[in-house]
Amino acid sequence: MMEAFNVGLALLILALAVWTVVARDTFAAVVGFVAYGLLLTLVWVQLHGIDVALTEAALGSGLTGALLIGAAARLRKTEGAARAERPGVSTRVAAALAAGCVTAALAVAVLALPDPAPTLAPETAANIAATGVGNPITAVLLAFRAMDTLLEAIVVLFAMIGVWSLAPDRAWGGRPGPLHRADPDGILAYLARVLPPIGLVVGLYIFWIGADLPGGKFQGATILAAMWLLVVMAGLADTPPIGSARLRIALVAGPVVFIAIGAAGVATAGAFLAYPDGLAKPLIKVIEWALLPSLALTLALILAGAPERPAK
């Protein structure tokens, strides 16, 4: 029964991937992409990669899907012209050949892997006790490959700066996105009052258990960002002006704390981002607590868009 489910899921993912590529309507392609991400979440659950499944649902499908929906809405005015411009036969053949070559190369690489495939799982299991955390994903992300995680946090921050750079000069330092106005007695305002307390608890819980169980800062931050954006879209709050010093301090606080702890490791443990004996878990928790609000704000402001209004 489970094998039939897995085969059906694989076929559905392939069909949806093809649909997303060939769909001419931008919004339809984005919807296909979001559904594709949700199905990939099921795949990771089947593979017992719960942490990856949570990340895929929150970031791969949720956050990225929301960004693409916003982009599709902005492209509506040019949709007709884009449909009228069809690539020539030679262009389509070249694209098909390129895609086929990439697919073939990936297939060869996967099939050429030794059996069993090389893995660092035994080394992780042998050394996870030194970190003090029970979740091997957290140990990998914040101990064994902490540099990658630090760079990921910084890349997200630079992505937000890239979004801000799209603001017109007159709006620089102002508030991102339009001023939302919703019916105070409507369903959106109702949900914006009911869901955020629940989302806050869920987001903090997923973050809190991340040291020992599937969860973590990125997943929790995404939920917190979604709850704040819901309140903004309902007109119950407004986005902060990007010129606010307090906002900018909150945005960089997480990466700064991460870098500071990493630099302290040079003096106390002999390497950047190394932890002294017995202090790995407390320092990992400090890093995660510092990153959570910074990531939540950064993700929310990326979705809010470029500044459009003066700060008032």
Buried (B, 14 or more C-beta within 10 A) or exposed (E): EEEEEBEEBEEBBEEBBEBBEEBEEBBEBBBBBBBBBBBBBBBBBEEEBBBBBBBBBBBBBBBBBBBBBBEBEEEEEEBEEEEEEEEEEEEEEEEEEEEEEEEEEEEEEEEEEEEEEEEEEEEBEEEBEBBBBBBBBBBBBBBBBBEEBBEBBBEBBEBBEEBBEEBEEEBBBBBBBEEBEBEEEEEBBBBBBEBBEEBBEBBBEBBBBBBEBBBBBBBBBBBBBBBBBBBBBBBBBBBBBBBBEEBEEBBBBBBEBBBEBBEBBEEBBEEBBBBBEEBBBEBBBBBBBBBBBBBBBBBBBBBBBBBBBEBE
